[in-house]
Amino acid sequence: DVTVVVPEGGTLWDLAERYAPAGVDRASWVAEVADRNAIDPAAIRPGTAVSVPVATSPVVAAPRSAGQP
């Protein structure tokens, strides 16, 4: 998760545009974030700190061949 401060005029839908992974239903993402932060999406205020989930890529490690740094 990352903490984001809601900008002036910002909404959870705006945050969804930036932070929701591609292909994720935005309404579900907004509902999850609202529930996770115990906030009413319609009553969010500028300056509110909101914890939002972020997708990360898994790190894949490959063994080195002998003689390679």
Z-matrix of the N, CA and C atoms (Angstrom, degrees):
N
C 1 1.455
C 2 1.521 1 109.80
N 3 1.310 2 113.87 1 156.15
C 4 1.457 3 120.92 2 175.12
C 5 1.530 4 106.65 3 -132.40
N 6 1.330 5 116.51 4 145.67
C 7 1.461 6 120.58 5 178.04
C 8 1.519 7 108.33 6 -95.03
N 9 1.320 8 114.86 7 129.10
C 10 1.461 9 122.57 8 -177.90
C 11 1.517 10 108.30 9 -123.10
N 12 1.326 11 117.32 10 138.18
C 13 1.460 12 121.69 11 175.80
C 14 1.525 13 107.73 12 -95.14
N 15 1.323 14 115.26 13 127.30
C 16 1.469 15 120.92 14 -178.75
C 17 1.526 16 109.05 15 -68.56
N 18 1.345 17 117.13 16 123.79
C 19 1.466 18 119.70 17 -179.87
C 20 1.529 19 111.64 18 -77.27
N 21 1.310 20 115.83 19 167.42
C 22 1.470 21 121.45 20 175.82
C 23 1.519 22 108.83 21 -54.06
N 24 1.309 23 117.20 22 127.14
C 25 1.463 24 122.26 23 179.48
C 26 1.520 25 113.55 24 78.40
N 27 1.330 26 117.88 25 1.37
C 28 1.462 27 121.56 26 -177.48
C 29 1.522 28 112.84 27 -78.82
N 30 1.319 29 115.04 28 155.26
C 31 1.459 30 122.21 29 177.95
C 32 1.525 31 108.92 30 -133.84
N 33 1.325 32 116.36 31 169.29
C 34 1.461 33 119.39 32 174.47
C 35 1.522 34 110.17 33 -65.22
N 36 1.313 35 117.09 34 -28.97
C 37 1.468 36 120.17 35 177.28
C 38 1.527 37 110.53 36 -65.67
N 39 1.330 38 116.69 37 -37.02
C 40 1.469 39 120.44 38 175.89
C 41 1.526 40 110.09 39 -64.25
N 42 1.334 41 116.36 40 -42.22
C 43 1.460 42 120.08 41 177.84
C 44 1.520 43 110.75 42 -64.08
N 45 1.332 44 116.63 43 -36.41
C 46 1.466 45 120.59 44 178.33
C 47 1.521 46 110.60 45 -62.26
N 48 1.323 47 117.15 46 -38.86
C 49 1.464 48 120.83 47 178.29
C 50 1.526 49 111.13 48 -58.73
N 51 1.315 50 115.90 49 -35.83
C 52 1.463 51 120.18 50 -176.24
C 53 1.528 52 113.44 51 -90.58
N 54 1.340 53 117.42 52 -37.71
C 55 1.459 54 119.71 53 -169.57
C 56 1.527 55 115.88 54 -109.78
N 57 1.323 56 118.93 55 -19.47
C 58 1.469 57 119.47 56 -179.31
C 59 1.531 58 109.30 57 -71.52
N 60 1.330 59 116.42 58 136.11
C 61 1.470 60 118.78 59 178.93
C 62 1.528 61 111.64 60 -63.11
N 63 1.313 62 116.29 61 152.13
C 64 1.465 63 121.67 62 177.92
C 65 1.525 64 108.90 63 -57.97
N 66 1.300 65 116.12 64 138.63
C 67 1.452 66 121.26 65 177.13
C 68 1.515 67 114.71 66 85.76
N 69 1.336 68 117.79 67 -6.49
C 70 1.463 69 120.98 68 179.12
C 71 1.523 70 108.76 69 -85.74
N 72 1.330 71 115.99 70 137.54
C 73 1.463 72 121.42 71 177.06
C 74 1.530 73 108.86 72 -62.91
N 75 1.315 74 116.89 73 119.07
C 76 1.471 75 121.26 74 -175.89
C 77 1.519 76 112.27 75 -63.30
N 78 1.323 77 117.98 76 -38.35
C 79 1.469 78 120.54 77 179.70
C 80 1.527 79 110.46 78 -62.66
N 81 1.313 80 116.96 79 -41.18
C 82 1.471 81 120.70 80 178.21
C 83 1.524 82 110.57 81 -66.33
N 84 1.332 83 116.82 82 -40.31
C 85 1.460 84 121.16 83 179.60
C 86 1.526 85 109.99 84 -63.03
N 87 1.335 86 116.76 85 -46.58
C 88 1.464 87 121.14 86 178.77
C 89 1.525 88 110.19 87 -60.30
N 90 1.323 89 117.89 88 -44.32
C 91 1.461 90 121.56 89 179.60
C 92 1.529 91 110.99 90 -62.67
N 93 1.341 92 116.96 91 -41.51
C 94 1.462 93 120.67 92 178.86
C 95 1.523 94 111.41 93 -63.45
N 96 1.322 95 116.84 94 -44.59
C 97 1.465 96 121.01 95 -179.78
C 98 1.534 97 110.40 96 -65.68
N 99 1.321 98 117.24 97 -41.85
C 100 1.466 99 120.86 98 178.30
C 101 1.524 100 110.42 99 -61.66
N 102 1.325 101 116.57 100 -44.28
C 103 1.462 102 121.00 101 179.64
C 104 1.524 103 110.70 102 -65.86
N 105 1.314 104 116.67 103 -46.25
C 106 1.468 105 122.23 104 -179.37
C 107 1.524 106 111.93 105 -58.67
N 108 1.337 107 116.63 106 -34.97
C 109 1.464 108 121.49 107 -177.65
C 110 1.527 109 113.15 108 -100.15
N 111 1.344 110 116.87 109 1.51
C 112 1.469 111 122.17 110 -179.53
C 113 1.533 112 111.54 111 52.52
N 114 1.349 113 114.67 112 49.98
C 115 1.467 114 120.11 113 179.32
C 116 1.516 115 109.72 114 -127.56
N 117 1.325 116 114.86 115 156.36
C 118 1.458 117 121.95 116 174.91
C 119 1.526 118 106.68 117 -91.79
N 120 1.345 119 117.47 118 116.58
C 121 1.475 120 118.92 119 -177.24
C 122 1.526 121 113.27 120 -56.56
N 123 1.327 122 117.80 121 -28.88
C 124 1.461 123 120.52 122 -178.74
C 125 1.528 124 112.02 123 -79.19
N 126 1.329 125 117.55 124 -14.17
C 127 1.458 126 120.26 125 -175.45
C 128 1.525 127 112.82 126 -115.36
N 129 1.317 128 117.36 127 17.73
C 130 1.463 129 120.38 128 -178.26
C 131 1.526 130 110.03 129 -67.92
N 132 1.318 131 116.01 130 142.72
C 133 1.463 132 121.95 131 -176.31
C 134 1.530 133 111.11 132 -116.12
N 135 1.330 134 117.73 133 150.04
C 136 1.457 135 120.11 134 174.43
C 137 1.531 136 109.79 135 -58.69
N 138 1.312 137 115.79 136 142.04
C 139 1.453 138 120.60 137 -179.93
C 140 1.519 139 113.41 138 91.06
N 141 1.334 140 117.74 139 -7.74
C 142 1.457 141 121.46 140 178.02
C 143 1.521 142 109.29 141 -70.98
N 144 1.324 143 116.68 142 129.79
C 145 1.464 144 121.62 143 175.68
C 146 1.523 145 107.80 144 -85.79
N 147 1.326 146 116.08 145 125.90
C 148 1.460 147 122.40 146 -176.48
C 149 1.524 148 108.89 147 -124.15
N 150 1.318 149 115.53 148 132.02
C 151 1.461 150 120.69 149 175.68
C 152 1.526 151 107.77 150 -87.71
N 153 1.330 152 116.48 151 122.36
C 154 1.463 153 120.26 152 -179.80
C 155 1.526 154 110.02 153 -122.66
N 156 1.336 155 116.37 154 141.78
C 157 1.460 156 119.05 155 176.99
C 158 1.523 157 109.77 156 -73.91
N 159 1.305 158 115.73 157 143.11
C 160 1.460 159 120.15 158 175.13
C 161 1.515 160 108.40 159 -125.15
N 162 1.291 161 115.12 160 142.11
C 163 1.463 162 120.36 161 178.19
C 164 1.518 163 108.11 162 -82.34
N 165 1.311 164 115.57 163 139.51
C 166 1.459 165 120.06 164 176.15
C 167 1.512 166 108.46 165 -124.98
N 168 1.289 167 115.25 166 152.10
C 169 1.458 168 120.42 167 177.06
C 170 1.521 169 108.59 168 -85.14
N 171 1.315 170 116.94 169 138.16
C 172 1.459 171 118.16 170 177.76
C 173 1.526 172 110.40 171 -67.69
N 174 1.305 173 115.59 172 148.02
C 175 1.458 174 121.26 173 177.48
C 176 1.522 175 106.84 174 -93.01
N 177 1.305 176 115.78 175 126.82
C 178 1.456 177 120.78 176 -179.95
C 179 1.514 178 107.59 177 -112.26
N 180 1.314 179 115.85 178 123.42
C 181 1.460 180 120.43 179 179.29
C 182 1.513 181 108.39 180 -102.40
N 183 1.320 182 115.78 181 135.75
C 184 1.461 183 121.51 182 177.29
C 185 1.526 184 107.69 183 -116.69
N 186 1.316 185 116.67 184 136.77
C 187 1.466 186 118.28 185 178.68
C 188 1.525 187 110.68 186 -65.76
N 189 1.329 188 115.21 187 147.25
C 190 1.463 189 120.32 188 177.04
C 191 1.515 190 109.90 189 -81.95
N 192 1.284 191 115.21 190 145.89
C 193 1.468 192 120.08 191 173.32
C 194 1.527 193 107.91 192 -77.46
N 195 1.312 194 115.34 193 153.92
C 196 1.461 195 119.95 194 178.64
C 197 1.524 196 109.53 195 -56.58
N 198 1.318 197 116.35 196 134.58
C 199 1.452 198 120.85 197 177.16
C 200 1.525 199 113.46 198 90.24
N 201 1.335 200 119.62 199 -5.74
C 202 1.465 201 121.55 200 178.34
C 203 1.523 202 108.91 201 -98.76
N 204 1.313 203 116.68 202 139.45
C 205 1.485 204 119.56 203 178.41
C 206 1.499 205 111.95 204 -71.88
